[in-house]
Amino acid sequence: MYAVSIDVTNELMACTCPHHVHRNAYCKHMAAVENATDDGSLTAFPSDDDDAEPEDCDCDGLNGFPCWPCVRTGRKELPN
């Protein structure tokens, strides 16, 4: 896990990953933070198949209740 620091007043960023520390270069962690939305989700590396069924999906045997792999990937939500 790496920490990304942001100074919004001067638009400066830093990351604790080796790529940034040793090369002083813009890294993928900084890109992810920069592309974070207000709801906390990241759009830096969007998936093309967000609605794709996970390989270990077992929703068919649960009478309409979503299986954990589908909930974990965001494909389905748990009922209230």
Residue pairs with C-beta under 8 A, 6 or more apart in sequence:
2 15
2 16
2 17
2 29
3 15
3 16
4 13
4 14
4 15
4 16
4 29
4 30
4 32
4 33
5 13
5 14
5 15
6 12
6 13
6 33
7 13
13 26
13 30
13 33
13 34
14 20
15 21
15 27
15 29
15 30
17 27
17 29
19 25
19 27
19 28
20 26
20 27
20 29
20 30
28 44
31 44
32 42
32 44
32 45
34 44
35 42
35 43
35 44
36 42
36 43
37 43
50 74
50 75
51 75
52 75
53 70
53 75
54 69
54 70
54 72
54 73
54 75
55 69
56 67
56 69
57 67
57 69
57 70
58 67
58 69
59 65
59 66
59 67
59 70
59 76
65 79
66 75
66 76
66 77
66 78
70 76
71 77
71 78
